[in-house]
Amino acid sequence: MLESIKKFLSHGKSHVFEIIIKGLFWLAPIVAISIIILWIYNKISVVTGYLFQIIGLNPQNFPFIWTIVGVCLLIFIAYVIGIFVETSLGDFIQKLYSKIPGYGTIKELINIFNTSKSGEKKVLVVLIHGFSKEDYNIGLMYSTKESIVKDHYTVTLSMTPIPNGGYMFEVHKSKIFVIQEATFDSNLQYLLSMGVKSMAEILKIEPKNIDEFKNIEEYLKS
């Protein structure tokens, strides 16, 4: 056991911090959903207890039946809500909530967390020109929608070693190159290493010439 712990810690502080961040990203949506389910179940439990009393039964004397009825009601309500969200009224309510400040951000963050834990490439890791023609920065594209400026796209350059801050740039499509092998997690490792690990090392690939990367226009067409 001690050997395993020593081996884990031998990777260094950046590795431990990286694992902690990934763990939090994985945990966030699970905790949020669990809190919602428990809150709904507690409300249903009160309703179930009230129904038991109406028919002359003390719910405390039938804890197993009380739990089964509560779980069945929870599943039924979740099923009804699942159907409801697909209706035009459900879509209308979601649009109303989207006007509340922060709602859209929270929804997008949960999507990013899910992308991170699954390793999917919904978040694009890209290269953009840096301070000179020969320099490049590694950034993220959370959306492939065109910017307010024609032929430009939004690229976020995160800070290191804390990746939850940074700067957003509107970059011309000809200056954005997609690292197709990279995922959100790959970029997170790169940031947390503070440059100790190169992106090529993280992806386990050989360094490439810039013309070997597809620009965003070519990537979207393919």
C-alpha positions as CSV (number, residue, x, y, z in Angstrom):
1,M,0.0,0.0,0.0
2,L,2.8,2.4,1.0
3,E,4.7,1.5,-2.2
4,S,1.6,2.4,-4.3
5,I,1.3,5.8,-2.5
6,K,5.0,6.6,-3.0
7,K,4.8,5.6,-6.7
8,F,1.8,7.9,-7.1
9,L,3.4,10.9,-5.4
10,S,6.7,10.3,-7.3
11,H,5.1,11.8,-10.4
12,G,5.3,15.2,-8.8
13,K,2.9,17.9,-7.6
14,S,1.7,18.8,-11.1
15,H,0.6,15.2,-11.6
16,V,-1.3,15.1,-8.3
17,F,-2.9,18.5,-9.0
18,E,-3.9,17.3,-12.5
19,I,-5.6,14.2,-11.0
20,I,-7.4,16.3,-8.5
21,I,-8.8,18.7,-11.2
22,K,-9.9,15.8,-13.4
23,G,-11.5,14.2,-10.4
24,L,-13.5,17.4,-9.6
25,F,-14.5,17.7,-13.3
26,W,-15.7,14.1,-13.3
27,L,-17.5,14.6,-9.9
28,A,-19.2,18.0,-10.6
29,P,-22.2,16.8,-12.7
30,I,-22.7,13.6,-10.7
31,V,-22.9,15.6,-7.4
32,A,-25.3,18.2,-9.0
33,I,-27.6,15.5,-10.4
34,S,-27.4,13.5,-7.0
35,I,-28.5,16.6,-5.1
36,I,-31.4,17.2,-7.4
37,I,-32.5,13.6,-7.2
38,L,-32.3,13.5,-3.4
39,W,-34.2,16.8,-3.2
40,I,-37.0,15.5,-5.4
41,Y,-37.1,12.2,-3.5
42,N,-37.4,14.0,-0.2
43,K,-40.4,15.9,-1.5
44,I,-41.9,12.7,-2.9
45,S,-41.3,10.9,0.4
46,V,-43.4,13.6,2.1
47,V,-46.2,13.1,-0.4
48,T,-46.0,9.3,-0.1
49,G,-46.3,9.6,3.7
50,Y,-49.3,11.8,3.3
51,L,-51.0,9.3,1.0
52,F,-50.3,6.5,3.5
53,Q,-52.0,8.5,6.2
54,I,-55.1,9.2,4.0
55,I,-55.7,5.4,3.6
56,G,-55.2,4.8,7.3
57,L,-51.6,3.5,7.3
58,N,-48.7,4.7,9.4
59,P,-45.8,5.0,6.9
60,Q,-43.3,4.4,9.8
61,N,-44.7,0.8,10.1
62,F,-44.1,0.1,6.4
63,P,-40.7,1.6,5.6
64,F,-39.9,-0.9,2.8
65,I,-43.2,-0.2,1.0
66,W,-42.8,3.5,1.6
67,T,-39.4,3.5,-0.1
68,I,-40.6,1.3,-3.0
69,V,-43.5,3.6,-3.7
70,G,-41.3,6.7,-3.4
71,V,-38.7,5.3,-5.9
72,C,-41.5,4.3,-8.3
73,L,-43.0,7.8,-8.1
74,L,-39.5,9.3,-8.7
75,I,-39.0,7.2,-11.8
76,F,-42.5,8.1,-13.1
77,I,-42.0,11.8,-12.5
78,A,-38.5,11.7,-14.2
79,Y,-40.1,9.8,-17.2
80,V,-42.9,12.5,-17.4
81,I,-40.3,15.3,-17.3
82,G,-38.3,13.5,-19.9
83,I,-41.3,13.5,-22.3
84,F,-42.2,17.1,-21.3
85,V,-38.8,18.6,-22.2
86,E,-39.3,17.3,-25.8
87,T,-42.5,19.3,-26.1
88,S,-42.8,22.9,-27.4
89,L,-43.9,24.0,-23.9
90,G,-40.7,22.4,-22.4
91,D,-38.6,24.2,-25.0
92,F,-40.4,27.5,-24.2
93,I,-39.7,27.1,-20.4
94,Q,-36.0,26.3,-21.2
95,K,-35.8,29.4,-23.3
96,L,-37.2,31.5,-20.4
97,Y,-34.6,30.1,-18.0
98,S,-31.9,30.8,-20.6
99,K,-32.6,34.5,-20.0
100,I,-31.6,34.2,-16.4
101,P,-27.9,35.3,-15.9
102,G,-25.6,32.4,-15.4
103,Y,-28.0,29.6,-16.5
104,G,-26.4,29.3,-19.9
105,T,-22.9,29.3,-18.4
106,I,-23.7,26.6,-15.9
107,K,-25.2,24.5,-18.7
108,E,-22.1,24.9,-20.9
109,L,-19.8,24.2,-18.0
110,I,-21.6,20.8,-17.4
111,N,-21.2,20.0,-21.1
112,I,-17.5,20.8,-20.8
113,F,-17.1,18.6,-17.7
114,N,-18.8,15.8,-19.5
115,T,-16.5,16.3,-22.5
116,S,-13.5,16.2,-20.2
117,K,-14.4,13.0,-18.4
118,S,-15.4,11.2,-21.6
119,G,-12.3,12.3,-23.6
120,E,-14.5,13.4,-26.5
121,K,-13.3,16.0,-29.0
122,K,-16.2,18.4,-28.7
123,V,-13.8,21.1,-27.4
124,L,-11.2,21.7,-30.1
125,V,-7.5,22.2,-29.1
126,V,-6.0,24.6,-31.6
127,L,-2.9,26.5,-32.5
128,I,-3.0,30.2,-33.2
129,H,-0.3,32.7,-34.1
130,G,1.5,34.2,-31.2
131,F,3.6,37.4,-30.9
132,S,5.4,36.9,-34.1
133,K,4.9,34.9,-37.4
134,E,7.0,32.0,-36.1
135,D,5.3,31.7,-32.7
136,Y,2.1,29.8,-31.8
137,N,-0.1,29.6,-28.8
138,I,-2.2,26.5,-27.8
139,G,-5.8,27.4,-27.1
140,L,-9.3,26.0,-27.0
141,M,-12.4,26.4,-29.1
142,Y,-15.5,25.7,-27.1
143,S,-17.7,26.5,-30.2
144,T,-17.2,26.3,-34.0
145,K,-19.8,29.1,-34.6
146,E,-18.5,32.0,-36.5
147,S,-17.7,35.2,-34.5
148,I,-19.4,38.5,-34.8
149,V,-16.4,39.4,-37.1
150,K,-16.8,37.6,-40.5
151,D,-14.4,34.6,-41.0
152,H,-13.3,34.8,-37.4
153,Y,-13.7,32.3,-34.5
154,T,-13.4,32.6,-30.7
155,V,-10.3,31.0,-29.3
156,T,-9.7,30.9,-25.5
157,L,-6.1,31.0,-24.2
158,S,-6.1,29.6,-20.7
159,M,-3.7,30.5,-17.9
160,T,-1.3,28.1,-16.3
161,P,-1.3,26.4,-13.8
162,I,-4.9,27.4,-12.9
163,P,-6.8,26.8,-16.2
164,N,-10.1,28.4,-15.2
165,G,-9.0,31.9,-16.3
166,G,-7.6,33.3,-19.4
167,Y,-8.2,35.5,-22.5
168,M,-10.6,35.2,-25.4
169,F,-9.5,36.2,-28.9
170,E,-11.4,36.5,-32.2
171,V,-9.0,34.9,-34.6
172,H,-9.2,34.7,-38.4
173,K,-9.9,31.2,-39.7
174,S,-6.6,31.1,-41.7
175,K,-4.7,31.5,-38.5
176,I,-6.4,28.7,-36.5
177,F,-4.9,25.2,-36.8
178,V,-6.6,22.1,-35.2
179,I,-4.6,19.6,-33.2
180,Q,-6.9,16.7,-34.1
181,E,-5.3,14.2,-31.8
182,A,-5.8,16.4,-28.7
183,T,-8.8,16.5,-26.3
184,F,-9.8,18.8,-23.4
185,D,-7.9,16.5,-21.0
186,S,-4.7,16.8,-23.1
187,N,-4.8,20.5,-22.9
188,L,-5.4,20.4,-19.2
189,Q,-2.3,18.2,-18.7
190,Y,-0.3,20.7,-20.8
191,L,-1.5,23.6,-18.7
192,L,-0.9,21.9,-15.4
193,S,2.6,20.9,-16.4
194,M,3.5,24.6,-17.0
195,G,5.4,23.6,-20.1
196,V,7.4,20.8,-18.5
197,K,5.5,18.4,-20.8
198,S,5.2,19.4,-24.4
199,M,1.9,18.7,-26.2
200,A,3.7,16.2,-28.5
201,E,4.9,14.3,-25.4
202,I,1.4,14.3,-23.9
203,L,-0.1,13.0,-27.2
204,K,2.8,10.6,-27.7
205,I,3.3,11.8,-31.3
206,E,6.2,13.3,-33.2
207,P,6.4,17.1,-33.6
208,K,4.9,18.3,-36.9
209,N,5.4,21.2,-39.3
210,I,2.6,23.8,-39.1
211,D,1.4,23.0,-42.6
212,E,0.7,19.4,-41.5
213,F,-2.2,20.7,-39.3
214,K,-5.6,21.4,-40.8
215,N,-6.8,25.0,-40.4
216,I,-10.3,25.4,-39.0
217,E,-11.9,25.9,-42.4
218,E,-10.4,22.6,-43.7
219,Y,-11.3,20.8,-40.5
220,L,-15.0,21.9,-40.6
221,K,-15.3,20.9,-44.3
222,S,-13.9,17.4,-43.5
